[in-house]
Amino acid sequence: WVVNIYGFNRIYVKVKPLMDSLQAARESKTAAIASLEAAQEKVAQVQSELAALNERYENALKEKKEVEDQAEALTTRADLAQRLVGGLASENVRWGEEIEKLKSNSLTLVGDCMLAAGFVSYVGAFDKDLREELWKNQWSADLTDRGIPMTEGSDPLEVLSNEGMNSKMVSEGLPSDRVSLENGSILTNCKRWPLLIDPQVQAIKWLKKKEEGNLDIIQLTQKNWLKILTNAITNGRCVIIENIGNEIDASLDPVLSRSIYKKGRSLYLNLGGEEVEYDPKFQLYLQTKLSNPHYKPEIAAQCTLINFIATERGLEDQLLAKVVELERPDLEEKARALTAAAINYQIQLVELEDELLERLANAPDDILSDVPLIEGLEATKKTASEINEAVESGKITQREVEEAREAYRPQAAEGAMLYFLLTKLCVIDHMYQYSLDSFLTFFEKSVHR
């Protein structure tokens, strides 16, 4: 027992410090774990605060970006608004006046349209004096007496056409005098087929240029005229029947009277005993070289008679151009170039204004969001300004050229007077018939001599 006790003592003496160390280590571990848990809680708390700060930071950055984007968008919109206002500022006064004019015209539109409709339907066959007597002295006064609202001093030509359309017709070869412009506006607005009284073939020359590329010219004396007309009706082409007499072939009655009927989805008419498909794009012009033709009343009802007989003023301008071309070709070339440029500028200005108004009319509710629209408006405005400057510059040069050309006006006036005297010789004897082309030939020869 003693030996065992002694042995236990020896072992206990060695183990006891180890056990104490173990206990101390356990206590230290427990303390360390507690400290670790406290540290981990603190770290978690710090990380949570850091995450919150990061989130606030991200939100702040996002808000900053939104504010910057909004500021940039507002700056851009302000710039676009400034550009838009600046681009349209010069039009403000003119468009304001135009709006007031349109409001006033809306009240007088009935009378103006009645006058213009009567002008298209009835005055085409008369000369300048009779036309003015009808629409200016009789019709206008009658409309006023009946209490029909009408613009004071209403002009049918201004209702039927505008400067751009007039310039385009002149550029296509129509003489620029008042009667010729009236004839052109009647032809482009009438619903019945135009029948042109055209002994000087001025209308034919204009129509050939106007309808170039989509035109068939026939005479009722040629063999296959009916076949050509049938194909044109089917394919929607333009046809000129030239050099007709006082009598018109009865085969044309269905065409002149527009005896069109619908079968299924297509339109048809009977021509020459055959059923022909009708294209609404088909256009017919009739032309006679007779200076004083006599047609049946039904022809006048089916067609719009238009008197294209040359006026003395119009012929004077043509002869002036011919004289200047022969005497001063450089001056006439310059005049033609200026006239062509002025016509093109006028057409472009009208087209640009129409395009500008169309863009504004079709703009979205938020017009500033349509950047291409504003850029297009600026480009349009810039082009219009350049054209206006060119027009003003051209007017000065045109004035100088006109002053130089006027030196030859007496010769042109005498030539025009002589031609109209020659046309009256047929009253003495019908053999005295002179065409404008032959007169121009002899006129040119006399200048050379």
TORKOL-4160 file (C-alpha; in steps of 0.2 Angstrom, whole numbers, padded with zeros to 4 digits, m for minus):
449
<pt num="1" X="0000" Y="0000" Z="0000"/>
<pt num="2" X="0014" Y="0011" Z="0005"/>
<pt num="3" X="0023" Y="0007" Z="m0011"/>
<pt num="4" X="0007" Y="0011" Z="m0021"/>
<pt num="5" X="0004" Y="0027" Z="m0011"/>
<pt num="6" X="0022" Y="0032" Z="m0015"/>
<pt num="7" X="0021" Y="0028" Z="m0033"/>
<pt num="8" X="0004" Y="0038" Z="m0034"/>
<pt num="9" X="0013" Y="0052" Z="m0026"/>
<pt num="10" X="0027" Y="0052" Z="m0038"/>
<pt num="11" X="0014" Y="0052" Z="m0053"/>
<pt num="12" X="0003" Y="0065" Z="m0045"/>
<pt num="13" X="0017" Y="0076" Z="m0042"/>
<pt num="14" X="0021" Y="0076" Z="m0061"/>
<pt num="15" X="0003" Y="0075" Z="m0067"/>
<pt num="16" X="m0004" Y="0089" Z="m0056"/>
<pt num="17" X="0005" Y="0103" Z="m0064"/>
<pt num="18" X="0000" Y="0096" Z="m0081"/>
<pt num="19" X="m0018" Y="0096" Z="m0075"/>
<pt num="20" X="m0017" Y="0113" Z="m0068"/>
<pt num="21" X="m0010" Y="0119" Z="m0085"/>
<pt num="22" X="m0024" Y="0110" Z="m0094"/>
<pt num="23" X="m0037" Y="0119" Z="m0083"/>
<pt num="24" X="m0028" Y="0135" Z="m0086"/>
<pt num="25" X="m0028" Y="0132" Z="m0104"/>
<pt num="26" X="m0046" Y="0128" Z="m0105"/>
<pt num="27" X="m0050" Y="0143" Z="m0095"/>
<pt num="28" X="m0039" Y="0153" Z="m0107"/>
<pt num="29" X="m0048" Y="0145" Z="m0122"/>
<pt num="30" X="m0065" Y="0149" Z="m0115"/>
<pt num="31" X="m0060" Y="0167" Z="m0112"/>
<pt num="32" X="m0052" Y="0168" Z="m0130"/>
<pt num="33" X="m0068" Y="0160" Z="m0137"/>
<pt num="34" X="m0078" Y="0173" Z="m0128"/>
<pt num="35" X="m0067" Y="0187" Z="m0134"/>
<pt num="36" X="m0068" Y="0180" Z="m0152"/>
<pt num="37" X="m0086" Y="0180" Z="m0151"/>
<pt num="38" X="m0086" Y="0197" Z="m0145"/>
<pt num="39" X="m0074" Y="0202" Z="m0159"/>
<pt num="40" X="m0085" Y="0193" Z="m0172"/>
<pt num="41" X="m0100" Y="0202" Z="m0166"/>
<pt num="42" X="m0091" Y="0218" Z="m0167"/>
<pt num="43" X="m0085" Y="0214" Z="m0184"/>
<pt num="44" X="m0102" Y="0209" Z="m0190"/>
<pt num="45" X="m0109" Y="0225" Z="m0183"/>
<pt num="46" X="m0095" Y="0235" Z="m0192"/>
<pt num="47" X="m0098" Y="0225" Z="m0208"/>
<pt num="48" X="m0117" Y="0229" Z="m0206"/>
<pt num="49" X="m0113" Y="0247" Z="m0204"/>
<pt num="50" X="m0101" Y="0246" Z="m0219"/>
<pt num="51" X="m0114" Y="0238" Z="m0230"/>
<pt num="52" X="m0126" Y="0252" Z="m0225"/>
<pt num="53" X="m0113" Y="0265" Z="m0229"/>
<pt num="54" X="m0109" Y="0257" Z="m0245"/>
<pt num="55" X="m0128" Y="0256" Z="m0249"/>
<pt num="56" X="m0129" Y="0274" Z="m0245"/>
<pt num="57" X="m0114" Y="0278" Z="m0255"/>
<pt num="58" X="m0121" Y="0268" Z="m0270"/>
<pt num="59" X="m0138" Y="0277" Z="m0268"/>
<pt num="60" X="m0129" Y="0294" Z="m0267"/>
<pt num="61" X="m0119" Y="0290" Z="m0283"/>
<pt num="62" X="m0134" Y="0284" Z="m0292"/>
<pt num="63" X="m0144" Y="0300" Z="m0286"/>
<pt num="64" X="m0129" Y="0310" Z="m0292"/>
<pt num="65" X="m0129" Y="0302" Z="m0309"/>
<pt num="66" X="m0147" Y="0304" Z="m0311"/>
<pt num="67" X="m0146" Y="0323" Z="m0306"/>
<pt num="68" X="m0131" Y="0325" Z="m0318"/>
<pt num="69" X="m0141" Y="0316" Z="m0332"/>
<pt num="70" X="m0156" Y="0327" Z="m0328"/>
<pt num="71" X="m0146" Y="0342" Z="m0328"/>
<pt num="72" X="m0138" Y="0337" Z="m0345"/>
<pt num="73" X="m0155" Y="0333" Z="m0352"/>
<pt num="74" X="m0162" Y="0350" Z="m0346"/>
<pt num="75" X="m0147" Y="0359" Z="m0353"/>
<pt num="76" X="m0149" Y="0350" Z="m0369"/>
<pt num="77" X="m0168" Y="0353" Z="m0370"/>
<pt num="78" X="m0164" Y="0372" Z="m0366"/>
<pt num="79" X="m0152" Y="0372" Z="m0380"/>
<pt num="80" X="m0164" Y="0363" Z="m0391"/>
<pt num="81" X="m0178" Y="0375" Z="m0386"/>
<pt num="82" X="m0167" Y="0390" Z="m0389"/>
<pt num="83" X="m0162" Y="0383" Z="m0406"/>
<pt num="84" X="m0180" Y="0380" Z="m0410"/>
<pt num="85" X="m0186" Y="0397" Z="m0405"/>
<pt num="86" X="m0171" Y="0405" Z="m0414"/>
<pt num="87" X="m0175" Y="0395" Z="m0429"/>
<pt num="88" X="m0193" Y="0400" Z="m0430"/>
<pt num="89" X="m0192" Y="0418" Z="m0423"/>
<pt num="90" X="m0191" Y="0426" Z="m0440"/>
<pt num="91" X="m0206" Y="0417" Z="m0445"/>
<pt num="92" X="m0216" Y="0423" Z="m0430"/>
<pt num="93" X="m0222" Y="0439" Z="m0437"/>
<pt num="94" X="m0226" Y="0433" Z="m0455"/>
<pt num="95" X="m0235" Y="0417" Z="m0448"/>
<pt num="96" X="m0245" Y="0428" Z="m0436"/>
<pt num="97" X="m0251" Y="0439" Z="m0451"/>
<pt num="98" X="m0254" Y="0423" Z="m0461"/>
<pt num="99" X="m0265" Y="0416" Z="m0447"/>
<pt num="100" X="m0275" Y="0432" Z="m0446"/>
<pt num="101" X="m0276" Y="0432" Z="m0465"/>
<pt num="102" X="m0282" Y="0414" Z="m0465"/>
<pt num="103" X="m0295" Y="0417" Z="m0451"/>
<pt num="104" X="m0302" Y="0432" Z="m0462"/>
<pt num="105" X="m0301" Y="0421" Z="m0478"/>
<pt num="106" X="m0311" Y="0407" Z="m0469"/>
<pt num="107" X="m0326" Y="0419" Z="m0468"/>
<pt num="108" X="m0324" Y="0424" Z="m0486"/>
<pt num="109" X="m0320" Y="0407" Z="m0493"/>
<pt num="110" X="m0337" Y="0404" Z="m0500"/>
<pt num="111" X="m0337" Y="0419" Z="m0511"/>
<pt num="112" X="m0319" Y="0417" Z="m0517"/>
<pt num="113" X="m0322" Y="0398" Z="m0521"/>
<pt num="114" X="m0338" Y="0403" Z="m0531"/>
<pt num="115" X="m0328" Y="0416" Z="m0541"/>
<pt num="116" X="m0314" Y="0404" Z="m0544"/>
<pt num="117" X="m0325" Y="0390" Z="m0549"/>
<pt num="118" X="m0335" Y="0401" Z="m0561"/>
<pt num="119" X="m0318" Y="0407" Z="m0568"/>
<pt num="120" X="m0312" Y="0389" Z="m0572"/>
<pt num="121" X="m0329" Y="0384" Z="m0579"/>
<pt num="122" X="m0334" Y="0398" Z="m0590"/>
<pt num="123" X="m0320" Y="0411" Z="m0594"/>
<pt num="124" X="m0307" Y="0401" Z="m0602"/>
<pt num="125" X="m0313" Y="0403" Z="m0620"/>
<pt num="126" X="m0313" Y="0422" Z="m0619"/>
<pt num="127" X="m0299" Y="0435" Z="m0621"/>
<pt num="128" X="m0292" Y="0446" Z="m0608"/>
<pt num="129" X="m0304" Y="0460" Z="m0609"/>
<pt num="130" X="m0320" Y="0449" Z="m0609"/>
<pt num="131" X="m0313" Y="0439" Z="m0594"/>
<pt num="132" X="m0310" Y="0454" Z="m0584"/>
<pt num="133" X="m0327" Y="0460" Z="m0588"/>
<pt num="134" X="m0335" Y="0444" Z="m0582"/>
<pt num="135" X="m0326" Y="0440" Z="m0566"/>
<pt num="136" X="m0321" Y="0458" Z="m0561"/>
<pt num="137" X="m0336" Y="0469" Z="m0566"/>
<pt num="138" X="m0351" Y="0457" Z="m0566"/>
<pt num="139" X="m0348" Y="0441" Z="m0555"/>
<pt num="140" X="m0339" Y="0450" Z="m0541"/>
<pt num="141" X="m0352" Y="0464" Z="m0541"/>
<pt num="142" X="m0366" Y="0451" Z="m0541"/>
<pt num="143" X="m0359" Y="0441" Z="m0527"/>
<pt num="144" X="m0357" Y="0457" Z="m0517"/>
<pt num="145" X="m0375" Y="0462" Z="m0521"/>
<pt num="146" X="m0382" Y="0445" Z="m0515"/>
<pt num="147" X="m0373" Y="0447" Z="m0498"/>
<pt num="148" X="m0361" Y="0432" Z="m0501"/>
<pt num="149" X="m0345" Y="0435" Z="m0491"/>
<pt num="150" X="m0330" Y="0438" Z="m0502"/>
<pt num="151" X="m0313" Y="0445" Z="m0500"/>
<pt num="152" X="m0312" Y="0463" Z="m0506"/>
<pt num="153" X="m0303" Y="0463" Z="m0523"/>
<pt num="154" X="m0303" Y="0444" Z="m0524"/>
<pt num="155" X="m0292" Y="0437" Z="m0538"/>
<pt num="156" X="m0297" Y="0420" Z="m0545"/>
<pt num="157" X="m0278" Y="0417" Z="m0551"/>
<pt num="158" X="m0273" Y="0419" Z="m0533"/>
<pt num="159" X="m0286" Y="0406" Z="m0527"/>
<pt num="160" X="m0282" Y="0394" Z="m0541"/>
<pt num="161" X="m0263" Y="0395" Z="m0540"/>
<pt num="162" X="m0248" Y="0402" Z="m0531"/>
<pt num="163" X="m0231" Y="0409" Z="m0534"/>
<pt num="164" X="m0223" Y="0392" Z="m0533"/>
<pt num="165" X="m0235" Y="0384" Z="m0546"/>
<pt num="166" X="m0234" Y="0399" Z="m0557"/>
<pt num="167" X="m0215" Y="0399" Z="m0557"/>
<pt num="168" X="m0215" Y="0380" Z="m0561"/>
<pt num="169" X="m0227" Y="0383" Z="m0576"/>
<pt num="170" X="m0216" Y="0397" Z="m0583"/>
<pt num="171" X="m0200" Y="0386" Z="m0581"/>
<pt num="172" X="m0209" Y="0372" Z="m0591"/>
<pt num="173" X="m0211" Y="0384" Z="m0606"/>
<pt num="174" X="m0228" Y="0393" Z="m0602"/>
<pt num="175" X="m0227" Y="0412" Z="m0606"/>
<pt num="176" X="m0226" Y="0423" Z="m0591"/>
<pt num="177" X="m0240" Y="0435" Z="m0595"/>
<pt num="178" X="m0256" Y="0436" Z="m0585"/>
<pt num="179" X="m0268" Y="0427" Z="m0598"/>
<pt num="180" X="m0256" Y="0413" Z="m0600"/>
<pt num="181" X="m0254" Y="0410" Z="m0581"/>
<pt num="182" X="m0273" Y="0411" Z="m0580"/>
<pt num="183" X="m0274" Y="0397" Z="m0594"/>
<pt num="184" X="m0262" Y="0387" Z="m0585"/>
<pt num="185" X="m0271" Y="0388" Z="m0568"/>
<pt num="186" X="m0288" Y="0384" Z="m0577"/>
<pt num="187" X="m0280" Y="0369" Z="m0586"/>
<pt num="188" X="m0272" Y="0362" Z="m0570"/>
<pt num="189" X="m0289" Y="0364" Z="m0560"/>
<pt num="190" X="m0303" Y="0360" Z="m0572"/>
<pt num="191" X="m0312" Y="0343" Z="m0570"/>
<pt num="192" X="m0318" Y="0342" Z="m0588"/>
<pt num="193" X="m0306" Y="0338" Z="m0602"/>
<pt num="194" X="m0297" Y="0354" Z="m0608"/>
<pt num="195" X="m0300" Y="0359" Z="m0626"/>
<pt num="196" X="m0286" Y="0371" Z="m0630"/>
<pt num="197" X="m0288" Y="0385" Z="m0644"/>
<pt num="198" X="m0270" Y="0386" Z="m0648"/>
<pt num="199" X="m0266" Y="0392" Z="m0666"/>
<pt num="200" X="m0249" Y="0397" Z="m0661"/>
<pt num="201" X="m0246" Y="0380" Z="m0653"/>
<pt num="202" X="m0239" Y="0388" Z="m0637"/>
<pt num="203" X="m0250" Y="0377" Z="m0626"/>
<pt num="204" X="m0244" Y="0361" Z="m0635"/>
<pt num="205" X="m0225" Y="0366" Z="m0632"/>
<pt num="206" X="m0229" Y="0369" Z="m0614"/>
<pt num="207" X="m0239" Y="0352" Z="m0612"/>
<pt num="208" X="m0225" Y="0342" Z="m0620"/>
<pt num="209" X="m0213" Y="0349" Z="m0607"/>
<pt num="210" X="m0225" Y="0347" Z="m0593"/>
<pt num="211" X="m0230" Y="0329" Z="m0597"/>
<pt num="212" X="m0213" Y="0323" Z="m0604"/>
<pt num="213" X="m0211" Y="0305" Z="m0602"/>
<pt num="214" X="m0229" Y="0301" Z="m0600"/>
<pt num="215" X="m0236" Y="0308" Z="m0616"/>
<pt num="216" X="m0244" Y="0301" Z="m0632"/>
<pt num="217" X="m0248" Y="0313" Z="m0646"/>
<pt num="218" X="m0261" Y="0308" Z="m0659"/>
<pt num="219" X="m0271" Y="0316" Z="m0673"/>
<pt num="220" X="m0289" Y="0309" Z="m0678"/>
<pt num="221" X="m0282" Y="0308" Z="m0696"/>
<pt num="222" X="m0269" Y="0294" Z="m0692"/>
<pt num="223" X="m0274" Y="0276" Z="m0694"/>
<pt num="224" X="m0270" Y="0269" Z="m0676"/>
<pt num="225" X="m0276" Y="0283" Z="m0665"/>
<pt num="226" X="m0290" Y="0273" Z="m0657"/>
<pt num="227" X="m0278" Y="0259" Z="m0652"/>
<pt num="228" X="m0265" Y="0272" Z="m0645"/>
<pt num="229" X="m0280" Y="0280" Z="m0635"/>
<pt num="230" X="m0286" Y="0264" Z="m0629"/>
<pt num="231" X="m0269" Y="0259" Z="m0622"/>
<pt num="232" X="m0267" Y="0276" Z="m0614"/>
<pt num="233" X="m0284" Y="0274" Z="m0605"/>
<pt num="234" X="m0279" Y="0257" Z="m0599"/>
<pt num="235" X="m0261" Y="0262" Z="m0593"/>
<pt num="236" X="m0266" Y="0279" Z="m0586"/>
<pt num="237" X="m0255" Y="0289" Z="m0598"/>
<pt num="238" X="m0258" Y="0307" Z="m0604"/>
<pt num="239" X="m0264" Y="0309" Z="m0622"/>
<pt num="240" X="m0265" Y="0325" Z="m0633"/>
<pt num="241" X="m0276" Y="0325" Z="m0648"/>
<pt num="242" X="m0270" Y="0339" Z="m0658"/>
<pt num="243" X="m0276" Y="0349" Z="m0673"/>
<pt num="244" X="m0294" Y="0344" Z="m0671"/>
<pt num="245" X="m0307" Y="0353" Z="m0682"/>
<pt num="246" X="m0325" Y="0360" Z="m0679"/>
<pt num="247" X="m0331" Y="0342" Z="m0678"/>
<pt num="248" X="m0325" Y="0329" Z="m0666"/>
<pt num="249" X="m0326" Y="0310" Z="m0670"/>
<pt num="250" X="m0341" Y="0302" Z="m0662"/>
<pt num="251" X="m0330" Y="0288" Z="m0656"/>
<pt num="252" X="m0323" Y="0300" Z="m0643"/>
<pt num="253" X="m0341" Y="0303" Z="m0635"/>
<pt num="254" X="m0339" Y="0290" Z="m0621"/>
<pt num="255" X="m0322" Y="0298" Z="m0616"/>
<pt num="256" X="m0327" Y="0316" Z="m0617"/>
<pt num="257" X="m0343" Y="0312" Z="m0607"/>
<pt num="258" X="m0333" Y="0301" Z="m0595"/>
<pt num="259" X="m0346" Y="0287" Z="m0597"/>
<pt num="260" X="m0337" Y="0277" Z="m0584"/>
<pt num="261" X="m0345" Y="0262" Z="m0575"/>
<pt num="262" X="m0338" Y="0250" Z="m0561"/>
<pt num="263" X="m0337" Y="0232" Z="m0563"/>
<pt num="264" X="m0330" Y="0223" Z="m0548"/>
<pt num="265" X="m0316" Y="0233" Z="m0542"/>
<pt num="266" X="m0311" Y="0240" Z="m0559"/>
<pt num="267" X="m0318" Y="0255" Z="m0569"/>
<pt num="268" X="m0323" Y="0253" Z="m0588"/>
<pt num="269" X="m0329" Y="0262" Z="m0602"/>
<pt num="270" X="m0335" Y="0258" Z="m0620"/>
<pt num="271" X="m0324" Y="0264" Z="m0633"/>
<pt num="272" X="m0326" Y="0259" Z="m0652"/>
<pt num="273" X="m0338" Y="0246" Z="m0647"/>
<pt num="274" X="m0326" Y="0238" Z="m0635"/>
<pt num="275" X="m0325" Y="0237" Z="m0616"/>
<pt num="276" X="m0309" Y="0246" Z="m0610"/>
<pt num="277" X="m0303" Y="0246" Z="m0593"/>
<pt num="278" X="m0301" Y="0264" Z="m0586"/>
<pt num="279" X="m0286" Y="0270" Z="m0576"/>
<pt num="280" X="m0290" Y="0286" Z="m0565"/>
<pt num="281" X="m0273" Y="0293" Z="m0569"/>
<pt num="282" X="m0278" Y="0294" Z="m0588"/>
<pt num="283" X="m0277" Y="0313" Z="m0594"/>
<pt num="284" X="m0284" Y="0319" Z="m0610"/>
<pt num="285" X="m0280" Y="0336" Z="m0619"/>
<pt num="286" X="m0288" Y="0342" Z="m0635"/>
<pt num="287" X="m0280" Y="0355" Z="m0646"/>
<pt num="288" X="m0286" Y="0365" Z="m0661"/>
<pt num="289" X="m0276" Y="0377" Z="m0672"/>
<pt num="290" X="m0292" Y="0386" Z="m0677"/>
<pt num="291" X="m0292" Y="0403" Z="m0670"/>
<pt num="292" X="m0311" Y="0404" Z="m0669"/>
<pt num="293" X="m0319" Y="0387" Z="m0669"/>
<pt num="294" X="m0337" Y="0383" Z="m0667"/>
<pt num="295" X="m0342" Y="0368" Z="m0657"/>
<pt num="296" X="m0358" Y="0360" Z="m0653"/>
<pt num="297" X="m0365" Y="0364" Z="m0636"/>
<pt num="298" X="m0362" Y="0347" Z="m0629"/>
<pt num="299" X="m0344" Y="0349" Z="m0633"/>
<pt num="300" X="m0343" Y="0365" Z="m0622"/>
<pt num="301" X="m0352" Y="0355" Z="m0608"/>
<pt num="302" X="m0340" Y="0340" Z="m0609"/>
<pt num="303" X="m0324" Y="0350" Z="m0611"/>
<pt num="304" X="m0316" Y="0366" Z="m0603"/>
<pt num="305" X="m0312" Y="0378" Z="m0618"/>
<pt num="306" X="m0296" Y="0387" Z="m0615"/>
<pt num="307" X="m0291" Y="0401" Z="m0626"/>
<pt num="308" X="m0272" Y="0400" Z="m0628"/>
<pt num="309" X="m0271" Y="0413" Z="m0643"/>
<pt num="310" X="m0255" Y="0423" Z="m0640"/>
<pt num="311" X="m0257" Y="0440" Z="m0632"/>
<pt num="312" X="m0248" Y="0455" Z="m0639"/>
<pt num="313" X="m0239" Y="0458" Z="m0622"/>
<pt num="314" X="m0234" Y="0440" Z="m0621"/>
<pt num="315" X="m0228" Y="0440" Z="m0639"/>
<pt num="316" X="m0219" Y="0456" Z="m0636"/>
<pt num="317" X="m0209" Y="0448" Z="m0622"/>
<pt num="318" X="m0205" Y="0433" Z="m0633"/>
<pt num="319" X="m0199" Y="0444" Z="m0647"/>
<pt num="320" X="m0189" Y="0454" Z="m0635"/>
<pt num="321" X="m0180" Y="0439" Z="m0630"/>
<pt num="322" X="m0177" Y="0434" Z="m0648"/>
<pt num="323" X="m0170" Y="0451" Z="m0652"/>
<pt num="324" X="m0158" Y="0452" Z="m0637"/>
<pt num="325" X="m0153" Y="0434" Z="m0641"/>
<pt num="326" X="m0148" Y="0439" Z="m0658"/>
<pt num="327" X="m0140" Y="0456" Z="m0654"/>
<pt num="328" X="m0133" Y="0452" Z="m0636"/>
<pt num="329" X="m0132" Y="0434" Z="m0634"/>
<pt num="330" X="m0122" Y="0436" Z="m0618"/>
<pt num="331" X="m0135" Y="0447" Z="m0610"/>
<pt num="332" X="m0150" Y="0435" Z="m0615"/>
<pt num="333" X="m0140" Y="0420" Z="m0608"/>
<pt num="334" X="m0138" Y="0430" Z="m0592"/>
<pt num="335" X="m0156" Y="0434" Z="m0591"/>
<pt num="336" X="m0162" Y="0417" Z="m0594"/>
<pt num="337" X="m0150" Y="0410" Z="m0581"/>
<pt num="338" X="m0156" Y="0423" Z="m0569"/>
<pt num="339" X="m0174" Y="0419" Z="m0573"/>
<pt num="340" X="m0172" Y="0401" Z="m0571"/>
<pt num="341" X="m0163" Y="0403" Z="m0555"/>
<pt num="342" X="m0176" Y="0415" Z="m0548"/>
<pt num="343" X="m0190" Y="0402" Z="m0553"/>
<pt num="344" X="m0180" Y="0388" Z="m0545"/>
<pt num="345" X="m0177" Y="0398" Z="m0529"/>
<pt num="346" X="m0196" Y="0402" Z="m0528"/>
<pt num="347" X="m0201" Y="0384" Z="m0530"/>
<pt num="348" X="m0188" Y="0379" Z="m0517"/>
<pt num="349" X="m0194" Y="0392" Z="m0505"/>
<pt num="350" X="m0212" Y="0386" Z="m0507"/>
<pt num="351" X="m0207" Y="0368" Z="m0505"/>
<pt num="352" X="m0196" Y="0372" Z="m0490"/>
<pt num="353" X="m0210" Y="0381" Z="m0481"/>
<pt num="354" X="m0222" Y="0367" Z="m0484"/>
<pt num="355" X="m0209" Y="0354" Z="m0478"/>
<pt num="356" X="m0206" Y="0365" Z="m0462"/>
<pt num="357" X="m0225" Y="0367" Z="m0459"/>
<pt num="358" X="m0228" Y="0348" Z="m0462"/>
<pt num="359" X="m0214" Y="0344" Z="m0449"/>
<pt num="360" X="m0221" Y="0355" Z="m0436"/>
<pt num="361" X="m0239" Y="0348" Z="m0439"/>
<pt num="362" X="m0233" Y="0330" Z="m0437"/>
<pt num="363" X="m0221" Y="0334" Z="m0422"/>
<pt num="364" X="m0224" Y="0323" Z="m0406"/>
<pt num="365" X="m0232" Y="0331" Z="m0391"/>
<pt num="366" X="m0215" Y="0334" Z="m0384"/>
<pt num="367" X="m0207" Y="0343" Z="m0398"/>
<pt num="368" X="m0190" Y="0345" Z="m0390"/>
<pt num="369" X="m0188" Y="0326" Z="m0389"/>
<pt num="370" X="m0187" Y="0325" Z="m0408"/>
<pt num="371" X="m0169" Y="0331" Z="m0411"/>
<pt num="372" X="m0169" Y="0326" Z="m0430"/>
<pt num="373" X="m0184" Y="0337" Z="m0432"/>
<pt num="374" X="m0175" Y="0352" Z="m0424"/>
<pt num="375" X="m0160" Y="0349" Z="m0434"/>
<pt num="376" X="m0170" Y="0347" Z="m0450"/>
<pt num="377" X="m0179" Y="0364" Z="m0446"/>
<pt num="378" X="m0162" Y="0372" Z="m0444"/>
<pt num="379" X="m0156" Y="0365" Z="m0460"/>
<pt num="380" X="m0172" Y="0370" Z="m0469"/>
<pt num="381" X="m0170" Y="0388" Z="m0461"/>
<pt num="382" X="m0152" Y="0389" Z="m0466"/>
<pt num="383" X="m0156" Y="0384" Z="m0484"/>
<pt num="384" X="m0171" Y="0396" Z="m0485"/>
<pt num="385" X="m0160" Y="0411" Z="m0478"/>
<pt num="386" X="m0146" Y="0407" Z="m0491"/>
<pt num="387" X="m0160" Y="0406" Z="m0505"/>
<pt num="388" X="m0167" Y="0423" Z="m0499"/>
<pt num="389" X="m0150" Y="0431" Z="m0500"/>
<pt num="390" X="m0147" Y="0423" Z="m0517"/>
<pt num="391" X="m0164" Y="0430" Z="m0523"/>
<pt num="392" X="m0160" Y="0447" Z="m0517"/>
<pt num="393" X="m0143" Y="0447" Z="m0525"/>
<pt num="394" X="m0152" Y="0440" Z="m0541"/>
<pt num="395" X="m0165" Y="0454" Z="m0541"/>
<pt num="396" X="m0151" Y="0467" Z="m0542"/>
<pt num="397" X="m0143" Y="0459" Z="m0556"/>
<pt num="398" X="m0159" Y="0455" Z="m0564"/>
<pt num="399" X="m0164" Y="0474" Z="m0563"/>
<pt num="400" X="m0147" Y="0478" Z="m0572"/>
<pt num="401" X="m0150" Y="0465" Z="m0586"/>
<pt num="402" X="m0168" Y="0471" Z="m0588"/>
<pt num="403" X="m0162" Y="0489" Z="m0590"/>
<pt num="404" X="m0150" Y="0484" Z="m0604"/>
<pt num="405" X="m0164" Y="0473" Z="m0612"/>
<pt num="406" X="m0177" Y="0487" Z="m0612"/>
<pt num="407" X="m0166" Y="0496" Z="m0625"/>
<pt num="408" X="m0173" Y="0483" Z="m0638"/>
<pt num="409" X="m0191" Y="0485" Z="m0632"/>
<pt num="410" X="m0197" Y="0496" Z="m0646"/>
<pt num="411" X="m0192" Y="0483" Z="m0659"/>
<pt num="412" X="m0201" Y="0469" Z="m0650"/>
<pt num="413" X="m0217" Y="0480" Z="m0648"/>
<pt num="414" X="m0217" Y="0484" Z="m0666"/>
<pt num="415" X="m0214" Y="0466" Z="m0671"/>
<pt num="416" X="m0229" Y="0460" Z="m0660"/>
<pt num="417" X="m0240" Y="0474" Z="m0667"/>
<pt num="418" X="m0235" Y="0469" Z="m0684"/>
<pt num="419" X="m0240" Y="0450" Z="m0681"/>
<pt num="420" X="m0257" Y="0454" Z="m0675"/>
<pt num="421" X="m0260" Y="0466" Z="m0690"/>
<pt num="422" X="m0255" Y="0451" Z="m0701"/>
<pt num="423" X="m0267" Y="0440" Z="m0692"/>
<pt num="424" X="m0281" Y="0452" Z="m0697"/>
<pt num="425" X="m0278" Y="0450" Z="m0715"/>
<pt num="426" X="m0288" Y="0434" Z="m0716"/>
<pt num="427" X="m0303" Y="0446" Z="m0715"/>
<pt num="428" X="m0299" Y="0452" Z="m0732"/>
<pt num="429" X="m0296" Y="0435" Z="m0739"/>
<pt num="430" X="m0294" Y="0418" Z="m0731"/>
<pt num="431" X="m0278" Y="0415" Z="m0740"/>
<pt num="432" X="m0269" Y="0427" Z="m0729"/>
<pt num="433" X="m0265" Y="0415" Z="m0715"/>
<pt num="434" X="m0248" Y="0417" Z="m0705"/>
<pt num="435" X="m0242" Y="0405" Z="m0692"/>
<pt num="436" X="m0232" Y="0412" Z="m0677"/>
<pt num="437" X="m0217" Y="0400" Z="m0681"/>
<pt num="438" X="m0216" Y="0407" Z="m0699"/>
<pt num="439" X="m0217" Y="0425" Z="m0693"/>
<pt num="440" X="m0203" Y="0422" Z="m0680"/>
<pt num="441" X="m0193" Y="0415" Z="m0695"/>
<pt num="442" X="m0195" Y="0431" Z="m0705"/>
<pt num="443" X="m0193" Y="0442" Z="m0690"/>
<pt num="444" X="m0176" Y="0433" Z="m0686"/>
<pt num="445" X="m0171" Y="0436" Z="m0704"/>
<pt num="446" X="m0175" Y="0454" Z="m0704"/>
<pt num="447" X="m0164" Y="0456" Z="m0688"/>
<pt num="448" X="m0149" Y="0448" Z="m0697"/>
<pt num="449" X="m0151" Y="0460" Z="m0712"/>
